[in-house]
Each structure stands twice: as C-alpha cells, then as structure tokens.
C-alpha cells in the first residue's frame, strides 16, 4: 500500500528530546520544517504561501520548496485564490488533501472484542468494524489482530498511511508491549511484528495515553490534561504542554494501581486496595447495586473523593487544567464527578485549581480510535 511519506525512525522521534544528544543533520531540519507546514495546514486550513511563511517563521523560498515537495507527494494541493480578494496579485491558497488518505485504527481496551475503524485524516469514521476475541491471548491474539487489521485495510477507499493501535499495558515508544498481563503479552514487539506482516507503518501505545491524544487533537481539550479511562480497569493518559507524557519506564499514568484503600479488596495486580478495585465499572456497578438513590449517590461520592485525593498531587505537580473521565456516563457524570472536583479544589492551591475543569470526555467510545489515528498522524506527518 502506498504511504504518504517515507520518514525514518530518526525523523519520527523528533521533538521527543529536551536537548540534542547528537549532531543535528540537515534532514532533521527538513523534517521539522515539513511538520510545521503540515501542522499549520491541518489545524488552520487552506493558507497562502506568504501566510505560511509568516506563521512558521520560515523563508518564502523554503516554504515554496516545501509546498512543491508536498504537492508532488500528493499531501497538499493548490485550491485557487482567496475569495473576495481585490487588491494586488491574487494569493493562491494551498491545503492538505485530508480526504485523499486514510488511517486504520484499532482499540483493544475491551477484553471481549477488538474495535476498529478506517478514518480520514481529520478523524471522521469511514468504516467501522468489531471482532469477538473469544478468550484469545498471547500469540493467538496477535494473529487475530493481524487478520482484523488486514480486513480494515482492505475496506479503505483511499491509500492508508499507517495503522494505529491503542492497547492496555505498559508499552514503550517503539510499540513494544512490555507487559499486558490480561492479554498475556510480555516483551512483545507488537508494532514491528504487525508492520512486517502488513507492509505498513504500525504504531502502538497504551490505550489511556492514546485517549489523551485523541481528546487533545480532535476533542478540543487543552494542552495540559489527564484522561482517566474507566472500564474493566482504570488507566490514565497525560498531555503536558501539548506533549504526551511517557515516563521513565513508559508507564506514566498507571493510576489504577495506586493504593487508595487500606486493607481494601484484592486487585488483579496482586496488591490490595488499588484505585481500580473501587473505580472500575464492575466495582462501581457492585457499589450501587440494590441501593436506593440516596445510598447509591453516597457510594459514588465516596469513590469520587478517593479519585480526587489520588488526582490532587498529579494535577498540582503538572499544573494541569483539565481532567477528563472516559466511561459510562450513568456512573461517572454526576455525584462521582462533582465530588472528585470538589475534593480536588479542597486539596490544591488556588493557583492550581483556578479554572480547573473536570468533565466527561468529548469523544466517548471513539476516544481510543481517534487517539490511535493521532499516533499515525504524529509519526508519519508530524501532525498532532
């Protein structure tokens, strides 16, 4: 399948370092400038070459050369003059061909089924599919995933620039699953395996981190946010200053296994009293089962307070402006959310909590699929 760009691994990692650790080569600068142009066109829409030069602080000669290359690659096209322009030489607008390429995205959050979609570059779902997992784990699950992605690629109506996958577990920046116990994946180079089998660039990241990317790029979230994903387990993805936080061992956001209850219930991780034992969907369902409305609200408020206590040091340390909850609205969007926000405000400084928002995620069940598409956009085109 034709890809829209031939970026190297070195180019894909641009922007992930705080300072240079090796000589900066000319191709690094070209990749950076290319990303600036595509990022502007993606978010701001059709723009003249002169306006691109002003917006990116690149010279007009550099912009002209870059636009010519991008037109040759089929990523950008000329769209004619700006409507209503009357004075001076007409400026020709250029824009990204966002409908001419597609992305395949897969969400592995659910233990029972894998969900997938073909999306446009702007995140619009073109084709949607799901497939029962039927208890498969380990290598069998990798084989099933391979077949599923092949079907999605075959369903695409435009060239696919890459595949993005959001999966539970600790996953490093190369798309290697360090550990995903529920999937029986340990030290599995998932991205490399799938890329070799499919002949396409494949990018894999933790599902909660992927959700954070989806909300940041497509959901209108701020540049400082944490997304708490609540389902069979609890995960978190963090974006700080517009950059996804990876952490020392690529395990940033593992809040579900922070101990919040002394002598609490046994967790799947082997410890007791983890946040997941009270905030996961099964735990919340049990907490409100057979209770009258007042008692159910009291149970949800108790969990909301534990969530607020857990989040307060994270929000303070990173000075985040938004906390987003992704999960069932009937359990989360009410007493639990309100109590968590109140607790956050009680336990943080005014300078931190002024303007702090705790709300439901915008993208709902498609948040991981959207984020998986962003993995591909970022790696292949430098757009996020």
C-alpha positions in Angstrom: 0.0 0.0 0.0 1.3 3.4 -0.9 2.4 5.5 2.0 2.2 9.3 2.1 5.7 9.8 3.5 8.9 7.9 3.9 10.1 9.3 7.2 12.8 7.5 9.0 12.8 6.4 12.7 15.2 9.3 13.4 12.7 11.7 12.0 9.8 10.2 13.8 11.5 10.8 17.2 12.0 14.5 16.6 10.7 16.6 19.4 10.8 13.9 22.0 14.2 15.0 23.5 14.8 18.0 25.7 18.2 18.7 24.2 20.2 17.3 21.3 22.3 14.2 22.1 23.9 14.0 18.7 24.7 16.3 15.7 21.7 17.9 14.1 21.7 16.9 10.5 20.1 18.8 7.5 17.4 16.1 7.2 16.3 16.8 10.8 15.7 20.5 9.9 13.8 19.5 6.8 11.6 17.1 8.7 10.9 19.8 11.3 10.0 22.4 8.7 7.8 19.9 6.9 6.0 19.2 10.2 5.5 22.9 10.8 3.8 23.4 7.4 1.6 20.3 7.7 0.6 21.2 11.3 -0.5 24.6 10.2 -2.5 23.5 7.2 -4.1 20.7 9.3 -5.3 23.0 12.1 -5.8 26.3 10.3 -7.0 25.1 6.9 -6.1 26.5 3.4 -3.4 29.2 3.6 -1.3 31.1 1.1 2.4 30.5 0.8 3.1 34.0 2.1 0.9 33.4 5.2 2.6 30.1 5.7 6.0 31.8 5.8 4.7 34.3 8.4 3.1 31.7 10.5 6.0 29.3 10.6 8.8 31.9 10.5 10.4 30.1 7.5 11.6 32.0 4.5 9.4 32.2 1.4 11.9 30.2 -0.6 11.9 27.4 2.0 8.0 27.4 2.0 7.9 27.4 -1.7 10.2 24.4 -1.9 8.4 22.5 0.9 5.0 23.1 -0.7 6.3 21.9 -4.1 7.5 18.7 -2.5 4.3 18.1 -0.6 2.2 18.7 -3.8 4.4 16.2 -5.5 3.7 13.6 -2.7 0.0 14.2 -3.0 -0.4 15.5 0.5 -1.1 19.2 -0.4 -2.9 20.8 -3.4 -3.5 24.3 -4.7 -7.0 25.5 -4.2 -7.2 28.7 -6.2 -7.3 32.3 -5.0 -8.8 33.6 -1.7 -12.4 34.6 -2.2 -13.1 38.3 -2.2 -9.5 39.4 -2.7 -9.5 42.5 -4.8 -6.2 44.4 -4.4 -2.8 43.2 -5.6 -1.6 39.9 -7.0 -4.0 37.1 -6.1 -2.7 34.8 -3.5 -3.1 31.1 -4.3 -4.2 29.0 -1.4 -2.8 25.6 -0.6 -4.4 23.0 1.6 -3.9 19.4 2.9 -5.7 16.7 1.0 -7.2 15.3 4.1 -9.8 13.2 2.3 -7.2 11.6 -0.1 -5.6 9.4 2.5 -6.9 7.3 5.4 -5.8 5.7 8.6 -6.6 2.4 10.2 -7.2 2.5 14.0 -7.8 -0.3 16.5 -9.0 -0.2 20.1 -8.0 -3.2 22.2 -9.4 -1.8 25.5 -12.3 -4.3 25.7 -11.5 -7.8 26.8 -14.4 -9.2 24.8 -13.9 -7.6 21.4 -11.5 -5.5 19.4 -13.0 -2.4 17.8 -11.5 -0.9 14.6 -12.2 1.8 12.1 -10.9 3.4 8.9 -10.7 7.1 9.4 -10.0 10.2 7.3 -7.0 12.3 8.4 -9.5 14.6 10.2 -10.8 11.8 12.3 -14.0 11.1 10.5 -15.0 7.4 10.7 -15.4 5.9 7.1 -15.7 2.3 8.0 -16.4 0.7 11.4 -15.8 -3.0 12.4 -15.6 -5.2 15.5 -14.5 -8.7 16.2 -15.0 -11.0 19.1 -11.8 -12.0 20.9 -13.3 -15.2 22.3 -10.8 -15.5 25.1 -7.7 -15.5 22.8 -4.4 -14.3 24.4 -0.7 -14.3 23.6 0.3 -15.2 20.0 -3.2 -16.3 19.1 -4.4 -12.8 19.8 -1.6 -11.3 17.7 -2.7 -13.5 14.8 -6.3 -12.5 15.2 -5.3 -8.8 15.4 -3.3 -9.2 12.2 -6.3 -10.7 10.3 -8.6 -7.9 11.7 -6.3 -5.1 10.6 -5.9 -6.7 7.1 -9.7 -6.6 6.7 -9.8 -2.9 7.7 -7.0 -2.0 5.3 -8.9 -3.8 2.5 -12.0 -1.8 3.4 -10.2 1.5 3.0 -11.3 3.6 0.0 -8.1 5.7 -0.1 -4.4 4.8 0.4 -3.6 4.0 4.1 -0.7 6.0 5.5 -0.4 3.8 8.6 -2.1 1.8 11.4 -2.6 3.0 15.0 -3.4 0.7 17.9 -4.4 1.5 21.5 -3.8 -1.4 23.8 -3.9 -1.9 27.6 -0.5 -2.4 29.2 2.9 -0.8 29.5 4.1 0.0 26.0 7.4 1.6 25.1 7.9 4.3 22.4 8.8 1.7 19.8 5.4 0.0 20.2 6.8 -2.9 22.2 4.3 -4.3 24.8 6.5 -4.5 27.9 3.7 -6.1 29.8 -0.1 -6.5 29.3 -1.0 -9.4 31.8 -4.6 -9.7 30.8 -3.5 -10.2 27.2 -0.6 -12.5 28.2 1.7 -10.2 26.2 5.2 -9.8 27.8 8.0 -8.2 25.8 6.1 -8.4 22.5 7.3 -6.1 19.7 3.8 -5.7 18.5 4.3 -2.7 16.2 7.3 -4.3 14.5 5.5 -7.6 14.1 2.4 -6.1 12.6 4.4 -3.7 10.4 6.3 -6.6 8.9 3.2 -8.7 8.3 1.1 -5.8 6.8 3.7 -3.9 4.9 2.5 -0.6 6.5 3.8 1.6 9.3 2.2 0.5 12.6 2.2 2.5 15.8 1.1 1.1 19.2 0.6 2.9 22.5 -1.2 2.4 25.8 -4.9 2.9 25.4 -5.3 5.6 28.0 -2.4 7.6 26.6 -3.9 7.2 23.2 -7.3 8.5 24.5 -5.5 11.6 25.8 -4.0 12.2 22.3 -7.5 11.8 20.8 -9.0 14.4 23.1 -6.2 16.8 22.6 -6.2 16.7 18.8 -9.8 16.0 17.9 -11.8 16.7 21.1 -10.8 20.3 21.7 -9.0 19.6 25.0 -6.4 21.9 26.4 -2.6 21.4 26.2 -2.5 20.3 29.9 -4.9 17.4 30.6 -5.3 14.0 32.0 -7.8 11.5 30.7 -9.0 8.8 33.1 -10.3 5.7 31.3 -12.7 3.7 33.3 -13.8 0.3 32.2 -12.8 -3.2 33.2 -9.8 -1.4 34.7 -8.6 2.1 35.2 -5.9 3.9 33.2 -4.8 7.4 32.7 -3.1 9.3 29.9 -1.4 12.7 30.4 -0.6 15.5 28.0 1.5 18.3 29.4 2.4 21.4 27.4 1.0 19.7 24.3 3.2 16.6 24.6 2.2 13.1 25.7 4.0 12.1 28.9 5.7 8.8 28.6 7.5 8.5 32.0 10.9 6.8 32.8 9.7 3.3 32.1 6.9 4.2 29.6 4.4 3.6 32.4 3.2 7.2 33.1 -0.5 7.3 34.0 -0.7 3.9 35.8 -3.0 5.4 38.5 -5.3 2.4 38.6 -2.8 0.6 40.7 -2.1 3.3 43.2 -3.2 2.1 46.7 -6.1 4.2 47.9 -7.8 2.0 50.5 -6.0 0.4 53.4 -7.0 -3.3 53.7 -9.1 -3.0 50.6 -10.1 -5.6 48.1 -7.5 -7.8 46.3 -6.6 -6.3 42.9 -5.7 -8.2 39.7 -2.1 -6.8 40.1 -1.8 -8.9 43.3 -2.0 -6.0 45.8 -4.9 -4.8 47.8 -6.9 -1.5 47.8 -5.9 -0.2 44.4 -7.9 2.6 42.8 -9.1 0.1 40.2 -10.8 -2.0 42.9 -13.2 0.9 43.6 -13.4 2.9 40.4 -13.6 0.2 37.6 -17.0 -0.2 36.1 -17.6 -3.7 37.7 -16.7 -2.2 41.1 -19.0 0.8 40.6 -21.9 -1.4 39.5 -21.4 -3.5 42.6 -21.3 -0.4 44.8 -24.7 0.9 43.6 -26.5 -2.4 43.1 -29.8 -2.8 45.1 -29.4 0.6 46.7 -31.9 3.4 46.8 -30.9 6.6 45.0 -29.6 8.3 48.2 -27.5 5.4 49.2 -26.2 4.9 45.6 -25.2 8.6 45.5 -23.4 8.2 48.8 -21.4 5.3 47.4 -20.5 7.1 44.3 -19.5 10.2 46.3 -17.1 8.1 48.4 -15.4 6.8 45.2 -15.3 10.4 43.8 -13.5 11.6 46.9 -10.9 8.8 46.5 -10.4 9.8 42.9 -10.0 13.5 43.9 -7.4 12.5 46.6 -5.5 10.5 44.0 -5.5 13.2 41.4 -4.6 16.2 43.6 -0.8 15.6 43.6 -0.8 14.8 39.9 -2.8 17.9 38.9 -0.6 20.0 41.2 2.7 18.6 40.1 1.9 19.1 36.4 -0.4 22.2 36.8 -3.0 20.5 34.6 -6.1 22.5 33.5 -8.4 19.6 32.6 -9.4 16.2 34.0 -11.5 14.1 31.6 -13.4 11.0 32.5 -14.0 8.4 29.8 -16.5 5.7 30.7 -20.2 5.1 31.5 -22.0 8.5 32.0 -24.7 7.0 34.2 -22.0 6.2 36.8 -19.5 9.0 36.3 -21.3 12.1 35.2 -23.0 13.2 38.4 -22.2 12.7 42.0 -18.9 11.0 41.4 -17.5 13.7 39.1 -18.8 16.5 41.2 -17.3 15.1 44.4 -14.0 14.4 42.7 -13.8 18.1 41.5 -14.8 19.4 45.0 -12.1 17.2 46.6 -9.5 18.4 44.0 -10.3 22.0 44.8 -10.1 21.4 48.6 -6.7 19.7 48.3 -4.9 22.0 45.8 -3.8 25.7 45.9 -6.0 28.4 44.3 -3.2 29.0 41.8 -3.6 25.4 40.7 -7.4 24.9 40.8 -8.4 28.3 39.4 -10.1 27.4 36.1 -9.6 23.7 36.6 -12.2 21.6 34.8 -13.3 18.0 35.5 -15.6 16.9 32.7 -16.6 13.9 30.6 -14.5 13.1 27.6 -15.9 14.6 24.3 -15.3 11.6 22.1 -16.9 8.9 24.2 -16.5 5.4 22.9 -14.4 6.5 19.9 -11.7 8.3 22.0 -9.1 5.5 21.7 -9.8 5.1 18.0 -9.3 8.8 17.5 -6.1 8.7 19.5 -4.8 5.8 17.5 -5.3 7.9 14.4 -3.2 10.7 16.0 -0.4 8.2 16.7 -0.2 7.7 12.9 -0.6 11.4 12.1 2.1 12.4 14.5 4.6 9.7 13.4 4.0 9.8 9.7 3.2 13.5 9.1 4.4 15.3 12.3 0.8 16.5 13.0 -0.8 16.3 16.4 
